[in-house]
Amino acid sequence: MGLIFKRYLEAPTHCNTRIFGCSECKTHLSTSEDILSKAFQGQHGKAYLFNHVVNVLEGQPEDRNMTTGLHTVKDIYCTYCQTVVGWKYEKAYEDSQKYKEGKYILERQLMCEVL
């Protein structure tokens, strides 16, 4: 497979930025500054919409019917332990949902606060 290089995120000491990681291995995934919305529901409960994530691998695209309509999504996996941590929105078929394209869902139950 080759070497795995983890990217470590830093939170400025002067603000309340939190770093979220994989709940299994604590690999950094994103920061609270990248949260676009906390009003999402995942397969395991509450989920957050993020603008940017690191240390993930993307699965194959698949169409899924969700509460807001049909979307093409890719499951995202922690690069270190390969645990599914959420998904990436590739395409939204409803105009009102286009803002999700290229954004990421991390499920709250599958991540933890690292810092």
C-alpha positions as a printed NumPy array, in Angstrom:
array([[  0.   ,   0.   ,   0.   ],
       [  2.796,   2.494,   0.699],
       [  3.4  ,   4.97 ,   3.458],
       [  0.531,   6.787,   5.108],
       [  1.182,  10.451,   5.835],
       [ -1.174,  12.013,   8.342],
       [ -1.892,  15.695,   8.22 ],
       [ -2.087,  17.257,  11.685],
       [ -4.349,  20.244,  12.217],
       [ -3.53 ,  23.058,  14.601],
       [ -5.964,  25.194,  16.536],
       [ -4.885,  28.765,  17.298],
       [ -4.432,  29.212,  21.044],
       [ -6.33 ,  32.518,  21.082],
       [ -9.67 ,  31.119,  19.911],
       [-12.083,  28.304,  20.672],
       [-11.345,  26.238,  17.561],
       [-11.819,  22.511,  18.135],
       [-10.17 ,  19.72 ,  16.189],
       [-12.278,  16.697,  15.281],
       [-10.756,  13.27 ,  14.706],
       [-11.703,   9.698,  13.911],
       [-13.338,   8.103,  16.957],
       [-11.353,   4.888,  16.422],
       [ -7.778,   6.188,  16.043],
       [ -7.961,   9.969,  16.731],
       [ -6.549,  10.878,  13.297],
       [ -7.356,  14.531,  12.631],
       [-10.256,  15.099,  10.208],
       [-11.345,  18.749,  10.417],
       [-11.797,  21.792,  12.649],
       [-14.802,  23.6  ,  14.049],
       [-13.957,  26.528,  11.733],
       [-14.874,  24.327,   8.752],
       [-18.368,  23.448,  10.042],
       [-21.042,  24.824,   7.718],
       [-24.029,  23.3  ,   9.532],
       [-24.816,  21.097,  12.521],
       [-28.373,  20.439,  11.32 ],
       [-27.752,  17.16 ,   9.485],
       [-28.716,  13.566,  10.157],
       [-26.452,  10.622,   9.349],
       [-26.95 ,   6.878,   9.496],
       [-25.807,   6.878,  13.148],
       [-27.566,  10.042,  14.314],
       [-26.433,  13.664,  14.359],
       [-23.999,  14.772,  11.647],
       [-22.175,  17.969,  10.665],
       [-21.614,  19.452,   7.206],
       [-17.965,  20.482,   6.691],
       [-16.368,  22.608,   4.009],
       [-12.997,  20.839,   4.203],
       [-11.645,  17.583,   5.677],
       [ -8.211,  15.917,   5.712],
       [ -6.894,  12.377,   6.13 ],
       [ -9.774,  10.672,   4.322],
       [-10.038,   8.293,   1.384],
       [-13.053,   8.45 ,  -0.92 ],
       [-15.051,   5.399,  -1.947],
       [-16.898,   4.85 ,  -5.217],
       [-19.708,   7.251,  -6.163],
       [-23.242,   5.982,  -5.666],
       [-26.702,   7.499,  -5.881],
       [-28.589,   7.629,  -2.573],
       [-32.103,   8.767,  -1.786],
       [-31.878,  10.996,   1.266],
       [-34.441,  13.082,   3.133],
       [-33.589,  16.054,   0.885],
       [-33.727,  14.123,  -2.388],
       [-31.411,  12.134,  -4.627],
       [-27.662,  12.756,  -4.283],
       [-24.518,  11.166,  -5.687],
       [-22.204,  10.589,  -2.724],
       [-18.935,   8.866,  -1.864],
       [-18.345,   7.285,   1.522],
       [-15.236,   8.7  ,   3.194],
       [-12.852,   6.579,   5.246],
       [-10.156,   7.479,   7.759],
       [ -6.804,   7.048,   5.977],
       [ -5.221,   5.481,   9.034],
       [ -7.753,   2.872,  10.246],
       [-10.161,   2.787,   7.225],
       [-13.231,   3.371,   9.411],
       [-16.141,   5.005,   7.571],
       [-16.526,   8.493,   9.076],
       [-19.138,   9.992,   6.732],
       [-19.58 ,  10.867,   3.067],
       [-18.837,  13.478,   0.42 ],
       [-21.573,  15.04 ,  -1.686],
       [-20.577,  14.769,  -5.345],
       [-23.843,  15.834,  -6.982],
       [-27.208,  17.101,  -5.824],
       [-30.112,  16.706,  -8.231],
       [-32.348,  19.319,  -6.584],
       [-31.393,  22.955,  -7.231],
       [-32.005,  23.846,  -3.59 ],
       [-29.393,  21.26 ,  -2.525],
       [-26.557,  22.28 ,  -4.89 ],
       [-24.738,  24.046,  -2.023],
       [-23.78 ,  20.586,  -0.678],
       [-21.742,  19.618,  -3.733],
       [-18.085,  19.111,  -2.836],
       [-18.877,  19.287,   0.896],
       [-18.462,  16.577,   3.527],
       [-20.64 ,  15.003,   6.191],
       [-18.914,  13.704,   9.317],
       [-21.132,  11.719,  11.637],
       [-20.911,  12.844,  15.256],
       [-20.846,   9.258,  16.565],
       [-17.909,   8.405,  14.273],
       [-15.725,  11.353,  15.289],
       [-14.414,  12.787,  18.536],
       [-12.942,  16.059,  19.732],
       [ -9.173,  15.642,  19.731],
       [ -8.344,  19.154,  20.993]])
